[in-house]
Structure formats: C-alpha cells, structure tokens
C-alpha cells in the first residue's frame, strides 16, 4: 500500500505539513466490490458557477487574443465551472480512448464557445443557499491547492491530478447543499454519494478512484492520504467535510 511520511515546511509566513510517498502500492490485492445503493431518480441539474468566475472569464475572452492557460485556471478555481466542462467532455467523448481530462485540453478540443455555454448554464444566486455554496466552493478550492502543493513534493504523483481530486473530494455534499430532489439527499455516507456522482458524470478515472477506496475492501490509493494532509494545512473548517471526521470534532453543518 501507499505510505506517506509527513514533514513541516514553511510556505511564505505560514508553516504547513507535507506528505511524501514512501512506498508503491501492493500488487495482487483481492478486491471485494461493495454494491452501490444510490440511484438518481432524476437527471442531475447543472452545477452552478460563481458569478465572479463568469465575469473574469468573460473579461479574459474579450481580449484580442485569449490565453488558454489563464482561462483554464479561472475555470479550475471554481468547482462548478470545472464540473460543467468535465461533464461536457464526458457527453462529447463518452468512453472513447483519449478522453481529455485536463481543462485546457477540454477547451481546446471542444471549443471555447461550447465550454463557456456549459459554464454559464447556471449561476450561483444570492438566495438562502448562497452561504453554504460559497463555503463548499471555497473549501474545495483550498483543499485542491494544498493537494497539488503536497503532490509537487513527490515524483510519483501528478500535481494536476491531485488538484482535481482535492477539488472534487466533497461533491458528496452537493445534492444536499444545492437542494437536488430525488438524489438521496438524506444519505449519511457522503463517500458513496461522491462515488456515484463521479461515475454519473464520468469524471476522470483518478477522481473516481479516490472515492472507490472507501467502497472496495483491500483497495488503497494515495489520494485519501494526500487530501487528508491537505485538510491539516487548510484553515477553513466550517464545512462538514468527511475528511474532518478523523482530525477533529464534528463541524458546523451548512444546510
């Protein structure tokens, strides 16, 4: 199995904890597949995007020449925008070989206009759910950033993949936060909900894998440990995130 060692480093004026992969996964593990109990009764809605994200992207694409890396980073800063583009890519490519998983590749292959149409399909509004959504979006982005930073300290883990795993780690909360009827919003196992959403949206395999560990006996990947360490580094702790269960008391609920 993977094993992570921890060490403290200084990031600016802040001390954070790093994890380093020390061992490769064991081979020939026997996997016991646990059945998924969640079935969605309705077609899942679009994931909303923060209005400031749309504004910044719109300003960028109005320029005479569009910097794809800048637009991609703006998308990656927003959980909803990233989910919308990856969902669009899944619909466009299905399970075809070479299915793009990087946001830059998705925008380049599918086209800027189509991607921006997907991103702007639904915007976060200032209703009673606004605070909860803002908390989840901010928390997901912070964990993604720390996950990438931790991965950069190793040679075995792709930092961009670590970023996406961190960004999507709390998607099991979305049905409750967004008020999606018919999606099993009362389920206690947020891991199972996250796995179901990751599969339903055909998110990149490594994101699905990060949830599958909790559902497969004997299956262990490095992703949960990286995201766990990212939570130790993070400062926002007002979200009832599954990863907090092992490192602190139960947090305040957002809904």
Secondary structure by P-SEA (a helix, b strand, c coil): cbbbbbbbbbcccbbbbbbbbccccccbbbbbbbbbccccccccccbbbbaaaaaaaaaaaacccccaaaaaaaaaacaaaaaaaaaaaaaaccccccccccaaaaaaaacaaaaaaaaaccccccccaaaaaaaaaaaaaaaaaaaaaaaaacccccaaaaaaaaaacccccccccccccccccccccaaaaaaaaaaaacccaaaaaaaacccccccccaaaaaaaaaaaacccccccccccccccccccccc
